[in-house]
Amino acid sequence: MNFDGIFTPAITPLQSNGEIDHGAFAEVLEYLIEAKVHGIVIGGSTGEYYAHTSEERIALITRAREVIGNRLPLVIGTGAIRTEDSVLFAEVAKSQKADAILVGTPPYALPTQQEIAEHVLTVDKAAGLPIMLYNYPGRMNVAMQPQFFDAVAACKNIQAIKESSGDMASLHHLAVHRPNLQISCGWDDQALEFFAWGARSWVCAGSNFVPREHVALYEACVIEKDFDKGRRIMAAMLPLMDFLEGGKFVQSIKHGCEISGLRAGGVRTPLKDMSSEEKTELERVVAALKKNVSLITQEA
C-alpha cells in the first residue's frame, strides 16, 4: 500500500451524555474527504481508542467503512494491552476490507523486543493486511529497536512505520538502515526533518481541523521539493504544535474541530475539558496559522 500524504487519525465525537455520536463521526469523515487528506486512521490515540469498549471500536470501524467507501484508504488501529484484543480488531479490519492496520507495542506490560515482534506477527496473521507499525514509547514505555526490526524483517505486510518517539536518531536509523520501510512522521514539530530525510507520509492529529494547512506542508516538501517554502509553512504551524504539546492534547484537537464547525463533544474521564481561557488561546493560534499559511501558499 502507498502511505504517501496526510493520514488523519480521526477524532471520535461524543454526545452530551458521553455516548459516541455516530452522526457527527460521519460528518468528520466527510469533512476530511472534502479537504483532500490522503487517508484516514480509525482507532488511533487521537480517536481515544483507550476509552472505548470493544463493541464501540467495532461499531466505529464498521461506520467508517460505510461512510468512506472506497474514496480514501482506511487504516484501522489495533492498539490494546492484550494481543488477543489486537487480534480481534485486526479480524474486524479484515472483514470490513480495511486498506491497512496500525500495529503498535502493547502498553503497560513492558514486552521485550522479541515479544513485541511476536505480538506484531500474530496480529499480522489475523489480518493479512498491509501494516503501519506504531512506535510511540512515550505512551507505551517501550521503543521498537533494531532487534525488533530484525525479527520482523521477513514479514512482507509490514510496509510502513509511524515514528513517534521524538528521537531524531530513530529517524536517522530508519532512513539509513530500513530503506524498505516507508517512514511516516508521528512527531509533528519534526515534520520538516522527516520530509528532509525522505519521508512521504505524515499521520497528524491537527489535520482533523486544519487539514489544508497540513497538506500544504506535505506538498511543499514532498511534491514541490521546495524546502524554503516548507520552512516558512512549518514556522507558521509551530505555535499550534507548541500549544498542543502543552497539555490537554485530545481536548485541543476536539475544540479545534469545533472551531471548524464540526461537532466534536467532550472527552471521557479521566480527561477533562479545556478552560474558556485555553479555548480562546487556541482560537487565536488557529486563526493566525490559517492566515499565515494562506499568505505563503498564495505567493506561488
Protein Blocks (a to p, Z undefined) as FASTA:
>chain_A
ZZehjdddddddddfkopacfklmmmmmmmmmmnopabdcehiaklommmpcfklmmmmm
mmmmmmnmmmbccdddfbdfblklmmmmmmmmmmnopabdcddddehklpafklmmmmmm
mmmmmnopacdddddfklnopacdfklmmmmmmpmklmbdcdfkopaklmmmmmmmmmmb
ccddfbfklmmmmmmnopabdcdfklmmmmmlmmmmmmmmmmnopaklmmmmmmmmmmmm
mmmmngjklmmmmmmmmmnopaebpaddfbdcddfklmmmmmmmmmmmmmmmmmmmmmZZ
